[in-house]
Amino acid sequence: MAATLKLLKPLRYRTLCIPFAIRAAGSLAYWNVRSNTQHRGQDSPEHGSPYHPDKKIENICTRSSSQRTFTTSSALLGLEFNKSSTSEASVLQPESPGAMRVVEEDVEVFDSFEDLRVFLQLRPEYRLHSYNRSETCQPLSISESELILHKVRVYQSNLQPQIIADYFCKLSSLPVEQHPVLLSNTSFALLCQLSVKNIQFFHTPDLINILKAFVTLGIPHSHSMLAVYETKFCHQVWEMSLDQLLLVADLWRCLGRRVPQFLKIFFSYLNLHWKDLSLTQLVHLIYIIGENRQVPQDLMQKLESLILKHIDLINLEEVGTICLGFFKSSSSLSEFVMRKIGDLACADMQHLSSHALVHILKMFRFTHVDHINFIKRFVEVAPQRIPSLGVQGVMHLTLGCSALRILDERVMNAVAASLPPRVAHCRSKDIAKILWSFGTLNYKPPNAEEFYSSLLNEIHRKMPEFSQYPEHLLTCLLGLAFSEYFPIELINFALSPGFVRLAQEKTKYELTKELYTLDGTIGVECPHYKGNRLCSHLQQEGSEMLWDLARKDMNSKPEFLETLFLLETMLGGPQYIKHHMILPHTRSSDLEVQLDVNMKPLPFNKEAIPGKNVAKLRLKHVGVSLTDDLMNQLLKGKARRHFQGKIESEIEQQPMELKNKAARPLGDSLCNVTDKLGPMQVPAVKLAVQITNKNQYCYGTRDLLGLHNMKRRQLIRLGYRVVELSHWEWFPLLKRTRFEKLAFLHEKVFTSAL
């Protein structure tokens, strides 16, 4: 580690390539300031999504403006804005540092930049290492600015570095409405060129003041001149204090510019100096880490230890900032720390801001820590907060509930009631996560018709946006399918060859499983559907992918392996039971059992036995004879030893090779229940035996979650009877005697068949 840190620390600073720097600065005058800081509005990644992490979202309408290319003139003087750029420059974006923040009562007005920085106003110490817009140089008049720009033109070759830095500070004090005019001025472009040319002569305070001026004036984050400044700051890291480093990182954030190299060296510095961080420095650092979404995980573990050190001094808004920073950087907090945070939030939740509450909930969602008291207090306060939350906050709150499996009707009803009037404010991501959450929790609100119709109409209106983010459309349709809604038009579009190709090429996510789940669901639940279907190649690929995951998952669970062995023992051998995916698209496997008209098991699993034994199995059923008298005694618990001996003696009569052989799981296609042993009886009853666990139910209830409920629904539609070995019944029995376990399985299998 020491060697790595030394490599990251520059040994000496050398002169920069000035011609490139001058050309970079020269292009400033061509920038349209409307496009500044678009990526400030980036949304956080959703790691704890039910099946994939969230993707960063950009506003489609404005994205193109932040991706424009700019022409660089080779001339150093005489640069001018063209007329169209000048007219556009007079209009500033509300999020830009140079613009006045819009104050409205509308809850949808959320400044994703400013509103996340509220914590910086909580303690005076934050001013030492954060950018404060109100702290500028003395106000400058237009005439004074013209005089400064005149001096730049006249004395350009004789300006000292200190004077250049001072000019930037003074010019940044112009009234906000004059900033576009200044940026289009050729003399200002010349001043930028001079700063780059003299950059190696600036002291650290001068560099910081220039960067502050850039933020105040709204210099575009993608301007190539800033790359020169980033390089200079990289070389200064080891000569700066923690306050200075945090301030510089904060200024880059305010500019909306990614500076990965600077942060990499900064984090190397922190690995040596992390113990020196004060409380405010720690919270501010975690905010910066979250906004930049990059950090070494070993550093985050060190920061967690500091959080514990200061936990009794941190206020709730700072707790929200800490949770958001860890969440955005995909860094986990230990269960111990999360329980401490939950205790703090519970103690004073009524005074916790709604945004901080959502941020804390995000971290509980990410870590999957079930803090019971937090959940109780949360469901009490959340319904009153929902009307005052913007739709993005409502989405995160709803998604948090579904990820933590919290089904509270008061919360869900408040969400459903608040959305229809303001559904137009939803992004594609918001619609997708809300529909997914309601579907996952398997809950339909009282206003279901209005709720679902408004969201479906909005999906149609936002189809261009869904085409940009195909994963969101599939999330919508799966959430709707859980709730038994099947919008045929949208499904036909989602399964069309063009959209399937788009889903595979345009997103970083692997969406084959989602496409396959949707396609398989339509095949079972919409028999009259005549639209597009997934091609056989992708169906096969999805089936194999899901079977591989399900097989590995189940074969790693001791409770499943014991259940499989006991059922084989009870029924007479592996040929009487089959571990496979009856419905592959539902992502989980089953233990299938088939019974004849006399309720005796059929040996339908040909692959589980050697070929020479097939003839014997056609002539004789091997297994325990189940009589009414035996069942009554088993259920009543009478004559336990006698009947235990009877069952076990009959089991011992089975051929040893059948008793000891494990069934081989087979990944057959959907509902392949054809008897492979030749002309045998058609099964009178087909059973799908399922071992459930608590994660398949809403928290603290026996209500199945959407995917698992949908699977039950489809199995019944295809003629199966579901035999559930529920975790609250079966798991405690696993610690009991073999006799008790066999008796329980007898009752479950054969009673379900009646």
ZIKAZI-V583207 format. One record per backbone hydrogen bond with DSSP energy under -0.5 kcal/mol. CO is the residue of the C=O (numbers start at 0). NH is the residue of the N-H. Records with the same first field share a line. If there is no record, write none. Layout:
BEGIN
CO=NH / NH
END
This chain:
BEGIN
0=4
1=5
2=6
3=7
4=8
7=9
15=17
16=20
17=21
18=22
19=23
20=24
21=25
22=26
23=26 / 224
24=27
25=28
26=29
27=30
30=32
31=34
32=35
34=37
36=39
37=40
38=41
44=46
45=48
56=42
57=59
58=61 / 62
59=63
61=64 / 65
62=65
63=66
64=67
70=72
81=85
82=86
83=87
84=88
85=89
86=89
87=90
89=91
92=95
95=98
101=103
105=108
107=109
109=111
110=114
113=116
114=117
116=119
117=120
118=121
122=125
123=126
124=127
125=128
130=132
131=134
133=135
140=144
141=145
142=146
143=147
144=148
145=149
146=150
147=151
148=152
149=153
150=154
154=157 / 158
155=158
159=163
160=164
161=165
162=166
163=167
164=168
165=169
166=170
167=171
169=172
170=173
172=139
174=177
175=178
177=181
178=182
179=183
181=184
183=80
184=188
185=189
186=190
187=191
188=192
189=193
190=194
191=195
192=196
193=197
195=198
197=200
198=201
202=206
203=207
204=208
205=209
206=210
207=211
208=212
209=213
210=214
211=215
212=216
213=217 / 218
214=217
219=222
222=225
223=226 / 227
224=227 / 228
225=229
226=230
227=231
228=232
229=233
230=234
231=235
232=235 / 236
235=238
236=239
240=244
241=245
242=246
243=247
244=248
245=249
246=250
247=251
248=252
249=253
250=254
251=255 / 256
252=255
258=262
259=263
260=264
261=265
262=266
263=267
264=268
265=269
266=270
267=271
268=271 / 272
269=273
272=275
273=276
277=281
278=282
279=283
280=284
281=285
282=286
283=287
284=288
285=289
286=290
287=291
288=292 / 293
295=298 / 299
296=300
297=301
298=302
299=303
300=304
301=305
302=306
303=307
304=308
305=309
306=310
307=310
309=312 / 313
314=318
315=319
316=320
317=321
318=322
319=323
320=324
321=325
322=326
323=327
324=328
325=330
326=329
333=337
334=338
335=339
336=340
337=341
338=342
339=343
340=344
341=345
342=346
343=347
344=347
345=348
347=350
348=351
352=356
353=357
354=358
355=359
356=360
357=361
358=362
359=363
360=364
361=365
362=366
363=367 / 368
367=369
368=370
369=371
370=374
371=375
372=376
373=377
374=378
375=379
376=380
377=381
380=383 / 384
381=384 / 385
382=386
384=387 / 388
385=388
389=393
390=394
391=395
392=396
393=397
394=398
395=399
396=400
397=401
398=402
399=403
400=405
401=404
404=406 / 698
405=407
407=411
408=412
409=413
410=414
411=415
412=416
413=417
414=418
415=419
418=421
419=422
421=424
422=425
426=430
427=431
428=432
429=433
430=434
431=435
432=436
433=437
434=438
435=439
436=440
437=442
438=441
439=705
442=444
444=447
446=450
447=451
448=452
449=453
450=454
451=455
452=456
453=457
454=458
455=459
456=460
457=461
459=462
461=464 / 465
462=466
463=467
464=468
468=471 / 472
469=473
470=474
471=475
472=476
473=477
474=478
475=479
476=480
477=481
478=482
479=484
480=483
485=487
486=490
487=491
488=492
489=493
490=494
492=495
495=499
496=500
497=501
498=502
499=503
500=504
501=505
508=510
510=514
511=515
512=516
513=517
514=518
515=519
516=520
517=521
518=522
519=523
520=524
521=525
525=528
534=538
535=539
536=540
537=541
538=542
539=543
540=544
541=545
542=546
543=547
544=548
545=549
546=550
547=551
548=552
549=553
550=554
551=555
552=555
553=556
555=557
556=559 / 560
557=561
558=562
559=563
560=564
561=565
562=566
563=567
564=568
565=569
566=570
567=571 / 572
569=623
572=575
573=576
574=604
577=579 / 591
578=665
579=581 / 589
580=583
581=670
582=585
583=586
589=579 / 591
590=688
591=577
592=686
593=601
594=683 / 684
595=598
599=595
601=603
603=605 / 675
604=607
605=608
609=612
610=613
612=616
613=617
614=618
615=618 / 619
620=622
624=626
626=630
627=631
628=632
629=633
630=634
631=635
632=636 / 637
636=639
638=642
639=643
640=644
641=645
642=646
643=647
644=648
645=649
646=650
647=651
648=652
649=652
650=653
654=657 / 658
655=659
656=660
657=573
662=664
665=667
668=671
670=672
674=677
677=679
684=594 / 686
685=720
686=592 / 688
687=722
688=590
689=691 / 724
692=695
693=696
695=704
697=700
701=703
702=697
704=708
705=709
706=710
707=711
708=712
709=713
710=714
711=715
712=716
713=717
714=719
715=718
718=685
719=721
720=687 / 722
721=723
722=689 / 724
723=725
724=691
725=728 / 729
726=730
728=732
729=733
730=733
731=734
732=735
736=740
737=741
738=742
739=743
740=744
741=745
742=746
743=747
744=748
745=749 / 750
746=750
747=751
748=752
749=753
750=753
END
